[in-house]
Amino acid sequence: MKVLVVASNYGVWAEELQGPWDALKQAGHDLTLATYLGLTPLPGSISMDPEFVDPMQKVKMNPPELIARINEILDTGEWSAPIQTRDASMADHDALVVVGGAGSALDVAGNGLVHRLVLDAYRSGKTIGALCYAVAALALTRDPDNGMKSVIYGKAVTAHPHAWDFVEDLEYEVVRATPDNPRIQLKTSGFVFPLQYMVEDAVGPLGSVAADPSTSRERPSVVHDAPFVTGLSVESAQAFGHKLVEVLAAEEAPARV
């Protein structure tokens, strides 16, 4: 299957792109990477630090073996030739995956170009995956055929728990910046918006939101409510990738009969 993967140019969380990317690629899917600027989605510096301890969760976030794998991807240029989001079309793809990181709140969540892709995929019944703060892009994509409610209205999805939201100053440092692909000069007071509450409003009274702050690598949180596959945060990135593979395999199975 042809899968469009959308990531941020302002700091992707490294594993949140690596997890689904590697899982889908190993399953034989044809991946196209898209970013707002058409530049390599550079990982946020803290997502590439093996000693980084999440200030809210009080745990180390980045296994060294995954950092090594991400450096391998960056070294080989696997993420170095994305298309611009404006040039992407769901007519050319069978599924859409949107990944998170602090930067996704800036150039993915409220990006009308991404909303167009989500709505086109939704109307076509194509699988749509969103991880961590990228779930905001689903919440903010509105369906004109349903009173401009969110496309996830009435659905079961995940949301990064508000209890985990950074509250200290956040700078959007990235690794491997270049003069042609520099870091954004920006500081925000923690995350740009409280995702959990936004998503709870978007799904409405008939939907449900998994936002359990006890979620961990040992107990990841991934929800499939067709056409959506959502993952809670970075600790669920690998499980999110595996669930996408499972869902797409089930879609392909009837075609093989």
C-alpha positions in Angstrom: 0.0 0.0 0.0 1.0 3.6 -0.6 1.2 5.5 2.8 1.6 9.2 3.2 3.5 10.1 6.4 3.3 13.7 7.6 5.8 15.1 10.0 6.8 18.5 11.5 9.6 20.8 10.3 9.8 22.4 13.7 10.9 19.5 15.7 9.5 16.0 15.3 9.9 13.6 18.3 12.4 11.2 16.7 10.9 7.9 17.8 7.4 9.0 16.9 8.5 9.1 13.3 10.9 6.1 13.5 8.4 3.7 15.1 5.6 3.8 12.4 8.1 4.4 9.6 10.2 1.3 10.3 7.1 -0.9 11.0 5.4 0.1 7.8 8.5 -0.1 5.7 9.4 -3.6 7.0 5.8 -4.7 6.2 6.5 -3.7 2.6 4.5 -0.5 2.3 5.5 2.3 -0.1 6.1 5.4 2.1 6.1 9.0 1.0 7.2 11.6 3.6 5.7 15.1 3.6 6.5 18.2 5.6 5.2 21.7 5.5 8.4 23.2 4.1 9.5 20.1 2.1 12.7 19.9 4.3 14.0 17.0 6.3 11.9 16.7 9.6 14.7 17.2 12.1 14.3 15.5 15.5 13.9 17.6 18.5 17.2 17.6 20.5 15.6 16.2 23.7 14.2 13.3 21.7 17.7 12.3 20.7 19.3 12.5 24.2 19.6 9.1 25.9 19.8 10.8 29.3 16.7 13.0 28.8 14.3 12.6 31.7 10.8 13.7 31.1 10.1 16.5 33.6 6.5 15.4 34.2 6.9 11.6 34.0 10.3 11.4 35.7 11.5 8.7 33.5 14.1 8.4 30.7 12.4 8.7 27.4 14.9 7.6 24.7 16.4 4.1 24.6 20.0 4.2 23.2 19.2 1.5 20.6 16.4 3.6 19.1 18.6 6.7 19.0 21.2 4.6 17.1 18.5 3.5 14.6 17.3 7.1 14.1 20.9 8.3 13.5 21.2 5.5 10.9 18.1 6.8 9.1 19.4 10.3 9.2 22.9 9.2 8.0 21.5 7.4 5.0 19.2 10.3 4.0 16.0 8.2 4.3 14.1 11.3 5.5 16.0 13.8 3.4 13.7 14.2 0.4 10.1 14.9 1.6 7.5 16.5 -0.5 5.8 19.6 0.6 2.4 19.0 2.3 0.8 21.3 -0.3 1.8 18.9 -3.0 0.5 15.8 -1.3 -2.8 14.2 -2.4 -4.7 11.3 -0.9 -5.7 10.4 -4.4 -2.2 9.0 -4.7 -2.1 7.2 -1.3 -4.0 4.4 0.4 -3.5 5.6 4.0 -2.4 8.6 6.0 -0.1 8.8 9.1 0.6 12.0 11.0 3.2 11.9 13.7 3.9 14.2 16.7 6.5 16.1 18.6 6.4 19.6 20.0 6.8 21.0 16.5 3.6 19.3 15.3 1.6 21.8 17.4 3.1 24.6 15.2 2.9 23.3 11.6 0.7 20.2 11.6 -2.1 20.5 14.1 -3.7 23.7 12.7 -2.4 23.4 9.2 -5.3 23.6 6.7 -3.2 21.6 4.2 -3.1 18.7 6.6 -6.8 19.1 7.4 -7.5 18.7 3.6 -5.5 15.4 3.6 -7.3 14.2 6.7 -10.8 15.1 5.3 -10.0 13.5 1.9 -8.8 10.3 3.5 -11.8 10.3 5.9 -14.3 10.7 3.0 -12.6 7.9 1.1 -12.7 5.5 4.0 -8.9 5.3 4.1 -7.0 4.5 7.3 -5.8 7.6 9.2 -3.1 7.3 11.9 -2.2 10.0 14.3 0.3 9.9 17.2 0.7 12.0 20.3 0.1 15.8 19.6 -0.7 15.0 15.9 -4.1 13.9 17.1 -4.9 17.6 17.3 -4.9 17.6 13.5 -7.9 15.2 13.6 -9.6 17.2 16.3 -9.3 20.4 14.1 -10.4 18.8 10.9 -14.1 19.6 10.5 -16.6 17.7 8.4 -18.9 20.0 6.4 -21.3 17.1 5.9 -21.8 16.7 9.7 -22.5 20.2 10.9 -18.7 21.1 10.9 -18.1 18.7 13.8 -14.7 17.2 14.0 -14.1 14.1 12.0 -13.4 12.3 15.3 -16.8 13.3 16.7 -18.3 10.2 18.4 -15.0 8.2 18.0 -12.7 6.5 20.4 -9.2 8.0 20.3 -6.1 8.7 22.4 -4.8 12.0 23.7 -1.5 13.0 25.3 -2.5 13.3 29.0 -2.7 16.9 30.3 -0.8 15.6 33.3 2.2 15.1 31.0 2.1 18.5 29.3 5.3 20.5 29.7 4.7 23.7 31.7 8.2 25.2 31.7 9.7 27.2 28.8 10.1 25.1 25.7 12.6 25.9 23.0 12.5 24.1 19.7 16.0 22.9 19.5 16.7 20.3 16.8 19.6 18.0 15.9 21.5 18.3 12.5 20.3 21.8 11.7 21.9 23.4 8.6 21.8 26.9 7.1 19.2 25.6 4.6 17.2 23.8 7.4 17.7 25.8 10.6 15.9 25.4 13.9 13.0 27.7 14.5 13.8 30.6 16.8 10.9 30.3 19.2 10.2 29.8 22.9 6.8 28.9 24.3 5.5 28.5 27.8 5.2 24.7 27.6 3.1 23.1 24.9 1.1 25.4 22.7 -2.3 23.9 23.7 -3.8 21.3 26.1 -4.4 18.4 23.7 -6.4 16.2 26.0 -9.1 18.8 26.6 -9.2 19.8 22.9 -9.7 16.1 21.9 -12.4 15.6 24.6 -14.3 18.5 23.2 -13.9 17.2 19.6 -15.2 13.7 20.2 -18.2 15.0 22.0 -20.5 13.1 24.5 -20.7 10.0 22.2 -16.9 9.6 21.9 -14.2 8.5 24.3 -10.6 9.6 25.0 -7.8 7.4 26.3 -5.5 9.7 28.2 -4.1 7.5 31.0 -1.0 9.0 32.6 0.0 5.5 33.8 0.7 4.5 30.1 4.2 3.2 29.6 6.4 1.3 27.2 5.3 -1.8 29.0 1.6 -0.7 28.8 1.3 1.4 25.6 -2.0 3.0 24.5 -3.2 2.6 21.0 -6.8 2.8 19.9 -8.3 1.6 16.6 -11.8 3.0 15.8 -12.0 2.9 12.0 -10.8 4.7 10.1 -8.7 6.1 12.9 -5.6 4.6 14.6 -4.3 6.8 17.4 -1.4 6.4 19.8 -1.0 8.3 23.1 2.6 9.4 23.0 6.2 8.4 22.4 6.0 5.4 24.7 3.3 4.0 22.3 5.2 4.8 19.1 6.3 1.2 18.4 2.9 -0.3 19.3 1.3 2.4 17.1 3.4 1.3 14.1 2.5 -2.4 14.7 -1.2 -1.6 14.9 -1.0 0.3 11.6 0.6 -2.7 10.0 -2.1 -5.0 11.4 -4.9 -2.7 10.2 -3.5 -2.3 6.7 -2.9 -6.0 6.4 -6.5 -6.7 7.2 -7.5 -4.2 4.5 -5.3 -5.9 2.0 -6.4 -9.4 2.8 -9.8 -9.3 0.9 -7.9 -8.1 -2.2 -5.7 -11.3 -2.1 -8.7 -13.6 -2.1 
